[in-house]
């Protein structure tokens, strides 16, 4: 994995890579949390999340079609802002948001696996299982692009097929009636800020499309297939999310979904299919989370290796053998392990949303201000993406400020340290900032 291998990912492999990241986190880790913030209308949150993600994808597609690169997001930022502090810091925000997603998926894996057993000490066992998955994903990534592409394709087919079976089975058990799905929950009122907060998490469920952007240099016919892969992945994920959301709504009340928010799909299978439904759902969750974290670690290692090659982030091998790519795999795994041990699913998801939306706004502004004519992007679409991201991020920060201030402090302090650290590093390297 020391070199960027052109044409090592087909269109099908790129779609599998994107859906592997998105579905792994989006369905199993975030569905319950989105429901907690939006109540009965949580399926609608995924629809609006996909629309906002579609506007966001526009900037990435336009630039990637013209300049496909293995470090896609870093390349977009560099084209927009040059070798500056904002390029390096925003690239790291994206990398960290993806690493945060890996810890989210890893803890989700642990939570679902434990549904197979009657255990009391889940607070200890969930992080242990999460760490084990991260280590396995790290080892798999050493094997190279071709194996990852092939394994991602097989796992994507298995998990999407399994999730569709779960969703259709859940709807079949209720006679395909939508009466229970749309039934109003009178016991809880949700504010506009809460609904917008749900959108922030639903957007996080779709952000895996950036994995495809980061692998642009490896995709066959990247000028066409990067955009196609992103669009196809978003469409597949939206259909999958909606089917599952409707099935869960048909089998559980909103209070029941919230109570089991970390393993909502397994709980939804219980009323309709009993223990066999739970076993089946947990099996699909394992496939989804394993494929998701393998795909994500692959993409982040490529992106951070590119940042190192560009001279935008510091690097030290600490005596380790091999090239930069392998070193990055080690750093990524260590950070993901620390997050998985010390943060729960809700806080991990919140921190990831804050980092990602901040970076996304910076991307769109750069395209609007510096690259719009060069890549033939339409200003109204990019401006709309900026407005949507800003509104959702602002509402989410306000929501967290009133419910979990710690995550606000962690997020802001982390971003400040990233920008200060990058400014100091670039100054010592005599790079303009």
N, C-alpha and C positions, 0 to 999 in steps of 0.2 A: 504493500500500500504506500510505497514511498513516492510513486509517480502518479500524475493525473492521467488516467487511461481513457483516451478519446474513444467514443463509440462503444463503450463497455456497457451502457444501459440503453435498452431499446425503449420505444414509446410505452410498450406494455410494462416493462420493468420500472420506468419512471412513474407511471400511474400507480403501480403496486407500492413503490417507495412512498409516494405522497399519501395514499390511502392508509398505508401501514402506520404512519405517524398519526394521522387525523383520527381514524376510527379507534385506534388503541387508547387514546386519551379522551376523545370527545364523548363517546357513548358510555364507557364503563366508569370513568372518573368524574365526569362533569354533569351528567344528566340529573342526578339528584340535587346537586348544588344549584343548577339553573332552576329546578322546580322550587327549591327553597326560597328563591328570590322573586319568582313570577307566578307561583301557584298554578291554577288550572291552565293558564295560557303558556306553560313552558314549551309545548311543541311549537308555538308561534315564535318564541324567542329564537329557536334554531333557524326558522325561515328568515327572519330579519338578520340573524347573524350571518347567514350565507349571502344575503344581499350585500351587506356591508363588506364582507370578505371579497365578494365579486368586484366591488368598486376598488378595493385595495389591490386586488390581483392585477388590475389594469396597468398600473405603473410598472409592476414587476415584469409583466408580459411584454410591454412595449420596449423596455430597456433590454431585457434578456433576448428578445428576438434580434436585436441589432448587435448586442455584445454578449453572447453566451459565454459563461465562465464557470469554472468549478467553485469559485467563491462569489456566486451571483450577487448577494446582497452587499458584500464588501465592494464589489466592482461597481454597483450602482452608486453607492455612496462616494466612492473615489471619483467616478465620472462627474458627480454633482459637485462635490466640495473639495476635490483634490486630496493630497496627502496631509490632512489636517486633523486636529483634535476631534472635531465632530465626526469625521469619517471613522476614525478608530474607535471612539467611544460608542457611537451608535451601532457599529458592527459588533462590539462586545455585548451591548444590550441584547441584540438578537441572539448571539451565541448563548448568553446566560439564560435567556428566556427558553431556549430549546433544552438546555441542560436542566432547568427547573422542570420542564415538561417531562424529562426522563425520570426524575425523581417522583413526579406525580404518577406516571405510568407504573413505576416500580412498586410504589405503595398500593396502587390499585390492584396489581398482581397479588400482593400479599393478602389484601383484604378479601379478594374473591377466593383464593385458595383455601383460606380458613373457613369458608362457608361449607366446605366438605367435612369439617370436623367439629365436634362439640368441645370447644376450648374456651377457657376463661381469660387467659393471659394474652389477649390479642395485641395489647399495647406494646408488648415486647416482641411477639412473633411477627407482626406486620413489618417492622423495619428490618428484621433478620431476613425474611423472605425477599424484601425489596433489595437489600444489599446482595443477596445471592443472585438475583436476576441481573443486576447491573454488572456483576463480575462475569456472568455467562455471556452477556451481550458484548462485553469488552473482548472476550476471547474469540467470539464469532467474528467480530470485525477485523481481526488480524488476518482472516482468511482471504480477504480481497473483495473487489467490486463484483466479479462475476457470481461468486457464491451468494453474496448479499442480494443481488438482483434476482437470482433464481429462487432463493429461499423466500424473499419478500413476495414474489408472485404466487408461490404455492400457498403461503400463509394468508395472503390477501384473499385468494379464492376460497379457502377453507373458512375464514372468519366471516367474510361477507355472506357466503352461503349459509353459514350457521346462524348469523344474526337475522337474516331474512326468514329462515325457518322459525326462529324464536318469535319474531314479530308476527308472522302470519299465523303461527300456532296460537299465540296469545290473543289475537283478534278472532280467530276461529272459535276459541273457547268461550267467547262472549257473543257468538253468533254474528260476528262482524257488525255489531251494533255500535254506533258512535254516541249513543245516549249517555253512557257512563263517561265517555271521553270528554264531552263538553259540559258535563254537569258542573254547575257553579259551586264553589266552596265558600259558603257564607261565613265560615268561622274565622276567616282571615282576610284582612284588607292589605293591599300592596300599593305602595306609593309609586309615582312615576320614576323616582330615583331608583327604587328597587327593581323596577322593570328594566331600566337602563343598565343597572348593575348585572342583571341576568344576561343582557346582550354582551357585556364585556366577556363573560365566561363562555358564552356561545361562540363568540368570535375566536376565543382561544381554542375552541374545538375544531376550527377550520384552518388555523394558522399553519398547519402542516404542509400547505401548498408551497411554502417557502423552501421546504426541503428539496423540492424539484428545482427551484431557482438556483440553489446552492450547488446542485449537481449538473448544471447546464453544460459544463465543459465535457462531461462524460456521456451525454445523451446523443444518440444518433440523430442527424439532421436537426441540430438544436434550434436553428432559426424558426423552424416550424413546430417541432415537437415539444419544446418547453411550454409554449402557450397551450397547445392541445392537451398536454398532460395535466396542466393546472386546471383547465376547464373541466376535463373529464373527471378528475379527482374530486373537485368541488361538487359536481353533479352527483357522483356516486355516493359521496358522504351525506349530502342533503337527503337523498332518497332513503338511505339507510337510517339516518337519524330520525326522520319523520315516522318511518315504519315502527321503529323501536319506541319512540315517544308515545305514539298512539296505543301500542300494545301495553306499555307500562301503565298508561292512564286508564286503560280499560280494566286492568286487574288490581290496581291499588288506588286508594284515595290519596290526596295530596299529603295529609298528615303521615300516612304510612310510607310514602315515598321519602319524605323528609327524614323520618325516623331511621330509614335504611338508606340514606343518601349515598353512602360510600359503596354500597353493593345493591343498588336498586333493581338491577336487572335480575339478579338471582332471586331476590325477594318476590319480584313480579311473576316469576316462573312457578313459584310455590303453589298459589291458589289453583292454577289451571292444570298443572302437571305433577305436583307433588315433588318428592325427592328426586325423581328421574329428571324432571325439568330443571331442577337446581343443578344437578350434575352436568347436564348438557350445557347449561348457560355458563357455568364455571369453566368448562372445557373451552368454550368459545372465547371467554374472557382471557384465559391463559394464552391462547393462540394470538389474540389481538394485542395484548400487552407485550408479549415477547417480541412479536414482529414490529410493534411500534417503537420499542426502545432500541432494537437493533438498527432500524432505519434511521432513527434520530441521531444515535451516536455516530453512525457513518457520516451523516450530513454535517454535523458540528465539527467532526475531525477534519473534514475537507475545508470547511470554512475557516477554521482557526489556523490550519496549515497555510492557507492562502494569505491570511492576515500577517502571518510570520514572514512569508516570502516577500510581502509588500513592505515589510519593515514598519508595520503599524502597531505591533504588540511585541513585548519582550519575550524572549525564550531562553530557557536553560535546560540542558539535557540531564542535569543532576547525576551524571555518570551513567545514564541509561544507554544501552546499545540501540542501534537502528536510527532511522531518520525522524524528521520532525513529525510526520504523520503518526507514527507509533507513540511518540512522546505525548502528542495531543490526546490520543486515546486514553492514556494514563491519567492526565490532568482532568479530562472530562469525567471519567469514571469516579475519581476521588471526590470531585465537587458534588456530583450527583449522589454519591453515597452519604456525604455529610448532610445534604439537604433532606434525603430520605429518612435519616435517623432523627433529626431534630425538629422537623416541621410536619404538621399534619396535612391532609389533602386540601383542606379549605385554604390554608395559608399559602401552600405551594401554588395552588391555582391562582390566587389573588396576586401574588408576587409576579408570576409569569405574565398575567394579563397587563399589569402596570408596565413592565419592561417592554413587552411586545408592542402595545399601543403607542408608547412614547417613541420607540424606534420607527414604527410605521408612519407616524406623522412626519418625522424627520426625512424619511425616504420620499414621501409624496411632495414635501416642500422642495426638496432638492430637484426632483423631476420637474416640478412646475416652474421653479426659478431658473434652472440652469440647462435642463435637457429637453424641454418640451418640444422645441422646434427640431432638434437633432433627431429625436426618436419618433417624431410626428404624433405626439400625444395630444389629446383634446383637453384643453384647460378646464372646461366645466366638469368633466368626469373626475379629474385629479382634485379639483377644489371640493367637490362633493365628498370625496374620500377623506380629505382633511377635516371637513366639518363633522362628518359622521364619527370619525375616530375621536375627535376632540370632545364632542358632546358625551359620548359613551365613557371616555376616560375620566372626564370631569365628574360625571355622576357616580362612577365607581369609586373614585377617590373620596367623594363626599360621603358615600355609603359606608366605606371602611373607616373614615374619620369618626363616624358616630357609633361604630360597632366593634372595630378592631384596630385601634390606633397603632399598635405595635407594627403591623405590616406596613403602614404608611411610613413610619420611621425607618424601618429596615430598607424599604424601597428607595426612599429619598436619599438616605445616607449612602446606600450602595451606589446609586447613580452619581452622586457627588464625588465619591471616591474614585469611580471609574473615570470621570472626566478630568479630575485633578491628576490622577495617576498617568493618564494618557498624555496630558499636556506636558507633564514633567518628562515623561519618556521621550516624546517627540522633540522636546527642547534639547535634551541631552544628545539626541541623534542628529541634531542640526537640521531637522525637517521643519519647514514653515508651518506655523499654526496660527 
